[in-house]
Every structure is written in structure tokens, then in C-alpha cells.
Amino acid sequence: MPYRMMGWVHANIARVWREQTGQGTVEYVGLMLLLATLLTGVVAAAGALKGGGIAKEVADTLRETISKVGKGK
């Protein structure tokens, strides 16, 4: 009887563990999509303002940061 109970517990723990695999990746992808949407909204709203000052600043900062990636500094 104890072996049967241990086997049942082990099987259920393994099943629950498998169901959770990859959940963190899905959450990170969702978070990145949310941030991208928010940033796009900010840039679009700021671009509609006269002169587009903040939109230009955000775009220039992003362009500069992306260009620095991989250059070592």
C-alpha cells in the first residue's frame, strides 16, 4: 500500500510539473508585447503633438541604444 501511494504521488507531481513547463516563456513574451504596445502608443501620441519633440527623442534614444548593442561598449 505505501508503494502504491508513493507511486500515485510521484505520478501526479510529474504530471503537474510537465504542465508548468514553458509557462515563464509565455509570460515574458506577453510582457514584451505589452511594453512594445505601450511604447508604440507613447511615440504615436507624442508624434501627433506639434514638433514631435518627445517622439524624436524616444526614437533617437532607441536607435542609439540598438546600435550600441554588439559593439562592446
C-alpha positions as CSV (number, residue, x, y, z in Angstrom):
1,M,0.0,0.0,0.0
2,P,2.7,2.6,0.8
3,Y,4.4,1.9,-2.6
4,R,1.1,2.4,-4.4
5,M,0.6,5.7,-2.6
6,M,4.2,6.8,-3.3
7,G,3.7,5.9,-7.0
8,W,0.5,7.8,-7.2
9,V,2.0,10.9,-5.6
10,H,5.1,10.7,-7.9
11,A,2.9,10.4,-11.0
12,N,0.8,13.4,-10.0
13,I,3.7,15.6,-9.2
14,A,5.4,14.7,-12.5
15,R,2.1,15.5,-14.4
16,V,1.8,18.9,-12.7
17,W,5.5,19.6,-13.4
18,R,5.1,18.9,-17.1
19,E,2.0,21.2,-17.3
20,Q,4.0,24.1,-16.0
21,T,6.9,23.7,-18.4
22,G,7.3,26.8,-20.7
23,Q,5.0,29.0,-18.7
24,G,7.7,31.5,-17.9
25,T,8.5,32.0,-21.6
26,V,4.8,32.7,-22.4
27,E,4.7,35.3,-19.6
28,Y,7.9,37.0,-20.8
29,V,6.6,37.2,-24.4
30,G,3.3,38.7,-23.1
31,L,5.2,41.3,-21.1
32,M,7.4,42.2,-24.1
33,L,4.3,42.6,-26.3
34,L,2.7,44.8,-23.6
35,L,5.8,47.0,-23.4
36,A,6.1,47.3,-27.2
37,T,2.4,48.3,-27.5
38,L,2.8,50.9,-24.7
39,L,5.9,52.3,-26.2
40,T,4.3,52.5,-29.7
41,G,1.3,54.3,-28.2
42,V,3.6,56.8,-26.5
43,V,5.6,57.5,-29.6
44,A,2.4,57.8,-31.8
45,A,0.7,60.1,-29.3
46,A,3.8,62.3,-29.0
47,G,4.3,62.4,-32.7
48,A,0.8,64.0,-33.1
49,L,2.0,66.9,-30.9
50,K,3.3,70.0,-32.6
51,G,7.0,69.5,-33.4
52,G,7.1,65.8,-32.3
53,G,9.9,66.6,-29.7
54,I,9.3,63.6,-27.4
55,A,8.8,61.2,-30.3
56,K,12.0,62.2,-31.9
57,E,13.9,61.9,-28.5
58,V,12.5,58.4,-27.9
59,A,13.2,57.3,-31.4
60,D,16.8,58.7,-31.3
61,T,17.5,57.1,-27.9
62,L,16.2,53.7,-29.1
63,R,18.2,53.9,-32.3
64,E,21.4,54.8,-30.4
65,T,20.9,52.0,-27.9
66,I,20.2,49.4,-30.5
67,S,23.3,50.5,-32.5
68,K,25.4,50.1,-29.4
69,V,24.4,46.5,-28.9
70,G,27.2,44.3,-30.1
71,K,29.8,46.9,-30.4
72,G,31.3,46.1,-27.0
73,K,30.7,49.5,-25.3
